[in-house]
Structures are given as structure tokens and as C-alpha cells.
Amino acid sequence: MTSFRIALLMVAAAMVLPVAAQSPMREGQWETTVQMQMANMPMQMPPMTTSRCVTADDIKDPNKSLPSGPDAKSSCKVSEYKTEGNKVTWKVACASPQKMSGIGELVYAGNSYTGAAKMSMDMGEMTMKYSGKRLGDCKK
């Protein structure tokens, strides 16, 4: 996998769980699947599924919930986070590995959600489609 694709996966992972104090998300073990589509890229990347424990502290601060890759810390920062009923929206800006910015939205239905984020960068537009589900309590 090229370093560019790894960088895109890191950005996608960084935006999977943007949450805040009034978030409809509950603490627990969450599984999230991300499908990325990039303009000007003939092949679609395969969906990426991750699972992680979301704590009460994670839910309080959107930037704390942004995971970082093993070799680099994410430079992505969430702003304009809003919760309206079961819908969460946000803006995000990343300084590296490539400068990009975008918007995202998740819609919760009980213990699951669907949503999307659209990112703009020098190389073009990228869309990430999300689906997630709460698997239960975190394993200790």
C-alpha cells in the first residue's frame, strides 16, 4: 500500500469517531466501517473496518477521539461540532500528511449510525461513507 493510501486511511480513521458531550453516541465497544472514494481514482479502496472502545472522556472531546497512526500523530482538528437530535455535524482540517479540510455528518439510530464526510485537498475530492454499530460494553 502506498504511503498516500496509508495517509488517507489515517485521515479516515481520524474522522470516524468525532464525538462531543451531547453526542447521541454511548460509551462502549464500537465497530466502524469506512468506504473511501476518491475523484480521479479508477479503483475503489476496499472498506476498512475498525473496532475501538469509546470512553466517557472520548465522548466529551471530539479531538481526543481522533486516533493516530503508529508512526505519526494526526494533525486533524475538529471544529464547529454540532448535535441536533440524532444528527452530528462537524468540520475538520488536517495539516499533514497532506493539507485538507472537509465536513462530516453522522445520523444515529439507537446503537448504530451512518454518515459521510467530504474532504478537499490538492489532489482532489475524497468522500468517506461511514457505518457503525455498538457491539456492547468495552472489554476490561
N, C-alpha and C positions, 0 to 999 in steps of 0.2 A: 504494500500500500504506500502510495507516495506521501511525502511529508505534507503536501497540500491537503490531501484527503484526511490525514490524521488531524490536521489543524481544523478542518471543517467539522469532523466528528467531535473534537474537543469543544468547539463553539456550540454545536448542537446539544451536547451533554450539559454544557453550562447553562443552557436556557430551558432545560427540561423541567426543572422544578422551581420556577420563580414564585415564591410564596410570601405572604406577609401576615400580620396579626389578625386581620379579619378574613383571612382566606377560608374558603369552604373546604380546603384540604384538611384531613385529620392526620394526627401523628400515626405512624405505623410503617410497615414494610410496603413500599410501592414499586410496582413494575411499570416501566415506561418503554414504549416503542416509538422510535423516531424514523420517519421516512423522509430522506432529503432528496430534493430535486433541484438541479442547477440548470439555469438557462445556458445554452451553448454547450451542454454536455450530453452527447448522444446516449450514453448508458446511464441508467439509474443506479444509484448505490443501493445495496441491499439494506433492508430495515435493520436498525440496531436496537436491541432490547437490553435494558439495564434494570437492576433492582437495587434499591437502597432503603435504608432506614431513615425516615423523616422524623426528626425530634421536634418537641415544642419550641426549642430555640431556633431551629431551622425555619419554622413557620413564622416566627416573629420578624425575621430579617431576610428579604429577598437576596441580598448579596452574600449572606452566609450560606445559602442553599446552593450556590454555584460551585459545582465540583471542579477540581483542576486535574489536569492530566498528570501522569507520573513524572514527566520531565520539565514541565513548565506550569507556572501558576496562570490561571485565567485572568486576563485583563478586562473581562466583561463586567460592566456595571449596569444594574437595573435602575431605571428611573420611571417616574410617572406611573407607578404601580397603583391600580385601581381595582376595587372589588365592588361589583353591583350585583347583588343577589348571588346567583351561582356562576357568574362570569367574572373572570380575572383578565385584565389587560395590562400591558407594560410596554415600555420602550427599553432598548438595550443598545449599548455602544461598547465596542471592543477596540482596543488599541493594537493588540498583537495576538497571534502571529501575523494577522493582516487586519488593517483598519476596516471596520464595518459597523453598520448600525441597522436597526430594524425595529419592528413592532411584533407583539405576540398577543395571543388570546387563548385562554382555556375556558371550557364550559364544563362544569361539574354536574354529575348526575349521581348523587349518593356517593358510593365508593369507587367512582370511575370518572374519567374526564376524556375529552377530545379537544383538539385545538390545532393551531398553526402559528408559525412565525414566518415573517418575510424579512430577509436580510439583503442589504445593498452593500456592494463592495466594488473595488476597481475592476475585478474580473467579471462582474455581472450580478445578477439577482439569484438568490437562493431561497427556496421555500422548504420549510420543515413541517411535516404533519405529525401530530402527537396523538397517542392514545395511552391512557394509563389506568391502572386499577390497583386498589388497595388489597394486598394479599392477607393482611391480618396484623397482629401486633409484631413489633420488632423482636427478633431473637436476641436474647441476652448473651 
